[in-house]
Amino acid sequence: MAAIEEKKENVSKKDVATKKVVKKATVSVAENADIAYRVLVEPWITEKSHAGLSENKYVFRITKDATKQQVKKAIEGFYKVKVEKVAVLNFIPKKRVYGRFEGTKAALKKAIVTLKEGDKIELFQGA
C-alpha cells in the first residue's frame, strides 16, 4: 500500500508541474492579446502611410496613454512580426469655429512602426 501511495503522489506532482506550464503559456498569449486591444485603436490608412510601406513602416492610431514599449509588445504579439523601431506622434486638440459656435478637433496619438526586413503585416497589403 505504501508503494502505491508513493506512485500516486509522484503522478500528482507531475500533473501539477504540467498544469503550471500550461497556465504560463496561456497567460503569455492572453497578455499579448490584452495589451494589443488596450493599446491599438486602428490602422491609419492614408496615401502617406501607403508610401511608407516601401520602407517597411506601418502607421497605427493608438490610445493616448500608450507608450512605445507597449506599442512594440502589442504589434509583435498581435501580428507575429519583429519590430525594429517605434516613433510616436501626439496631436493636441485644435480649436475650430463653426459659425458662431466654438469647438475643438479631437486629439489623437499615432505610432509609426518600423518592422525588420522580410516581415509584413497582411492587413495593409490588401487595402
C-alpha positions as CSV (number, residue, x, y, z in Angstrom):
1,M,0.0,0.0,0.0
2,A,2.8,2.4,0.8
3,A,4.3,1.9,-2.7
4,I,1.0,2.6,-4.4
5,E,0.6,5.8,-2.4
6,E,4.0,7.0,-3.4
7,K,3.3,6.4,-7.0
8,K,0.1,8.4,-6.8
9,E,2.0,11.2,-5.2
10,N,4.6,11.2,-7.9
11,V,2.0,11.2,-10.6
12,S,0.2,14.1,-9.0
13,K,3.4,16.1,-8.7
14,K,3.9,15.6,-12.5
15,D,0.3,16.6,-13.2
16,V,0.8,19.7,-11.1
17,A,4.0,20.6,-12.9
18,T,2.4,20.2,-16.4
19,K,-0.6,22.2,-15.3
20,K,1.7,25.1,-14.3
21,V,3.4,25.0,-17.7
22,V,0.1,25.1,-19.5
23,K,-1.1,28.0,-17.3
24,K,2.1,30.0,-18.1
25,A,1.6,29.5,-21.8
26,T,-2.0,30.6,-21.8
27,V,-1.2,33.6,-19.6
28,S,1.5,34.9,-22.0
29,V,-0.8,34.6,-25.0
30,A,-3.6,36.4,-23.1
31,E,-1.3,39.2,-22.0
32,N,-0.3,39.9,-25.6
33,A,-3.8,39.9,-26.9
34,D,-5.0,42.0,-24.0
35,I,-2.3,44.6,-24.4
36,A,-3.0,44.8,-28.2
37,Y,-6.7,45.5,-27.6
38,R,-5.8,48.1,-24.9
39,V,-3.1,49.9,-27.0
40,L,-4.0,49.7,-30.7
41,V,-7.1,51.6,-31.8
42,E,-7.0,51.1,-35.6
43,P,-4.6,51.1,-38.5
44,W,-4.1,54.5,-40.1
45,I,-4.6,54.1,-43.8
46,T,-3.8,57.2,-45.9
47,E,-1.8,57.9,-49.1
48,K,1.2,58.9,-47.0
49,S,1.1,55.8,-44.9
50,H,1.0,53.6,-48.0
51,A,4.1,55.4,-49.3
52,G,5.8,54.3,-46.1
53,L,5.1,50.6,-46.8
54,S,8.1,50.5,-49.2
55,E,10.3,51.4,-46.3
56,N,8.6,48.7,-44.1
57,K,6.8,51.4,-42.0
58,Y,3.3,51.0,-40.7
59,V,1.1,53.6,-39.0
60,F,-1.4,52.9,-36.3
61,R,-3.7,55.1,-34.2
62,I,-3.1,54.3,-30.5
63,T,-4.6,55.3,-27.2
64,K,-3.5,58.5,-25.5
65,D,-1.7,56.8,-22.6
66,A,0.2,54.2,-24.7
67,T,4.0,54.1,-24.5
68,K,6.5,52.9,-27.2
69,Q,7.2,49.7,-25.3
70,Q,3.5,48.9,-25.1
71,V,3.1,49.5,-28.8
72,K,6.1,47.3,-29.6
73,K,4.8,44.5,-27.5
74,A,1.3,44.8,-28.9
75,I,2.4,44.7,-32.5
76,E,4.8,41.8,-32.0
77,G,2.2,39.8,-30.1
78,F,-0.8,40.5,-32.3
79,Y,0.7,40.4,-35.8
80,K,3.6,38.0,-35.1
81,V,6.3,40.2,-36.5
82,K,9.5,41.7,-35.2
83,V,9.5,45.4,-34.5
84,E,12.7,47.4,-35.1
85,K,11.7,50.9,-34.2
86,V,8.6,52.8,-32.9
87,A,8.0,56.6,-33.3
88,V,5.1,58.2,-31.6
89,L,3.3,61.4,-32.7
90,N,1.0,63.2,-30.3
91,F,-1.6,65.6,-31.9
92,I,-3.1,68.1,-29.5
93,P,-6.7,69.2,-29.9
94,K,-7.1,72.3,-32.1
95,K,-9.8,75.0,-31.7
96,R,-12.2,75.4,-34.5
97,V,-15.0,78.0,-35.1
98,Y,-18.2,76.8,-36.8
99,G,-20.2,79.9,-37.4
100,R,-21.0,81.3,-34.0
101,F,-20.0,78.1,-32.2
102,E,-16.6,77.2,-30.9
103,G,-15.4,73.7,-30.8
104,T,-12.3,71.5,-30.8
105,K,-10.9,68.9,-33.2
106,A,-10.3,65.6,-31.4
107,A,-6.8,64.9,-30.1
108,L,-5.1,61.7,-31.3
109,K,-1.9,59.8,-31.0
110,K,-0.3,57.8,-33.8
111,A,2.6,55.4,-33.9
112,I,4.9,54.7,-36.8
113,V,6.2,51.2,-36.5
114,T,9.3,50.1,-38.5
115,L,9.5,46.3,-39.0
116,K,12.6,44.2,-39.6
117,E,13.4,43.2,-43.2
118,G,11.2,40.4,-44.5
119,D,8.3,41.0,-42.0
120,K,5.0,42.3,-43.3
121,I,1.5,42.9,-42.0
122,E,-1.0,41.5,-44.4
123,L,-3.8,43.9,-43.4
124,F,-2.1,46.7,-45.2
125,Q,-1.2,44.7,-48.3
126,G,-4.8,44.1,-49.4
127,A,-6.1,47.7,-48.9
